[in-house]
Amino acid sequence: NYSGACDYFIIVAPGQITHADTGLLCDRGSYQERAWCRAEQLAHGCRKGVENMYLTTDGGGLEPVTWDWIKPSFKIFSGRLTCCARGHEGMEQCDKEYLVTPVL
């Protein structure tokens, strides 16, 4: 997976903004709640460590990511997925099923 193969991992999360389609708050917290974001962080962290992982919000500087930040990522399948929020409308399977193989 690409996030495990790259030398640096930079999370670009908005400070606080409302999503245009869903009306939900988008910020560093909502980024950390998303299952696909958790999977990407965990893939990079497990392969390369957190030493070259950074977070930036609203054009600020790069803030180093710590293992404490990564810990929620271990619970990938507890993360939020848009497909689940939309009731899997028009989908043959949930994104959780697509995540099984990469996680294994």
C-alpha positions in Angstrom: 0.0 0.0 0.0 1.3 3.4 -0.9 1.1 4.9 2.7 3.4 2.1 3.9 5.9 2.6 1.1 6.4 6.4 1.3 9.2 7.9 3.2 7.1 10.7 4.8 3.5 10.8 5.8 1.8 14.2 6.1 -1.7 14.5 7.4 -3.4 17.6 6.0 -6.5 18.2 8.1 -8.6 21.4 8.2 -8.7 23.4 11.4 -12.5 23.4 11.7 -14.8 23.4 8.7 -18.2 22.1 7.9 -18.3 19.4 5.1 -20.3 20.8 2.1 -22.3 17.6 1.5 -22.8 16.1 5.0 -22.8 19.2 7.2 -20.4 17.4 9.6 -17.5 19.0 11.2 -14.2 18.3 9.5 -11.0 18.7 11.7 -8.1 16.7 13.0 -10.5 14.8 15.2 -12.8 13.8 12.4 -9.8 12.8 10.3 -8.7 10.5 13.2 -12.1 8.9 13.3 -12.3 7.8 9.7 -11.5 4.2 9.0 -9.6 4.7 5.8 -7.4 7.4 7.4 -6.7 5.1 10.3 -5.7 2.3 7.9 -3.3 4.6 6.1 -1.7 5.9 9.3 -1.3 2.4 10.7 0.2 1.1 7.5 2.8 3.8 7.5 3.4 3.6 11.3 3.9 -0.1 11.4 6.3 -0.2 8.4 8.3 3.0 8.9 7.5 4.2 12.4 6.1 7.6 13.4 9.4 9.5 13.1 8.5 10.8 9.6 4.8 11.4 10.2 3.5 14.9 10.6 0.2 16.7 10.9 -0.7 20.2 9.7 -3.9 22.2 10.0 -5.0 25.4 8.3 -1.6 26.0 6.7 0.3 25.8 10.0 3.6 24.2 10.5 4.3 20.5 10.6 3.6 18.9 14.0 5.2 15.5 14.6 2.8 12.6 15.1 3.3 10.5 18.2 2.3 6.9 19.0 -0.4 8.3 21.3 -1.9 10.0 18.2 -1.7 6.7 16.3 -3.3 4.5 19.0 -6.9 5.0 17.8 -5.7 3.8 14.3 -5.3 0.3 15.8 -9.1 0.2 15.9 -9.6 0.5 12.2 -12.9 -1.2 12.0 -14.3 1.0 14.7 -13.6 4.0 12.5 -16.3 6.0 10.6 -17.1 5.1 7.0 -19.3 7.1 4.7 -20.8 4.0 3.2 -22.1 3.0 6.6 -23.5 6.5 7.2 -25.3 6.3 3.9 -26.7 2.8 4.6 -24.6 1.2 1.8 -27.0 2.6 -0.8 -26.0 1.4 -4.2 -23.1 -0.7 -2.9 -22.6 -4.4 -3.1 -20.5 -4.5 0.1 -19.3 -2.3 3.0 -15.9 -0.7 2.8 -15.0 -2.7 6.0 -15.0 -5.7 3.8 -12.6 -4.0 1.3 -10.3 -3.2 4.3 -9.9 -6.8 5.5 -7.3 -7.9 2.9 -5.0 -4.8 3.3 -5.2 -5.1 7.1 -4.3 -8.7 7.1 
